[in-house]
């Protein structure tokens, strides 16, 4: 799965809207929307927030982390 698909899967697994997920991560709705649409990628601080969210909700973060790392290598 791509990064955007992995992120969307995590959000849906948590039964959250993009807006609610954004609040959980302390980012804007538009950030989550761009990430899920593949138009942007989270910065390191946002990734740390996503990881903390995943750990708090017992969600596997490894696939998302790997996809983010692969995207980072392309930059």
TABELUR-V630718 format. One record per helix or strand of 3 or more residues. SS is the DSSP state (a for helix, b for strand). FROM is the first residue (numbers start at 1). LEN is the number of residues. Records with the same first field share a line. If there is no record, write none. Layout:
SS=FROM-LEN / FROM-LEN
This chain:
a=3-11 / 18-8 / 29-8 / 44-13 / 62-13
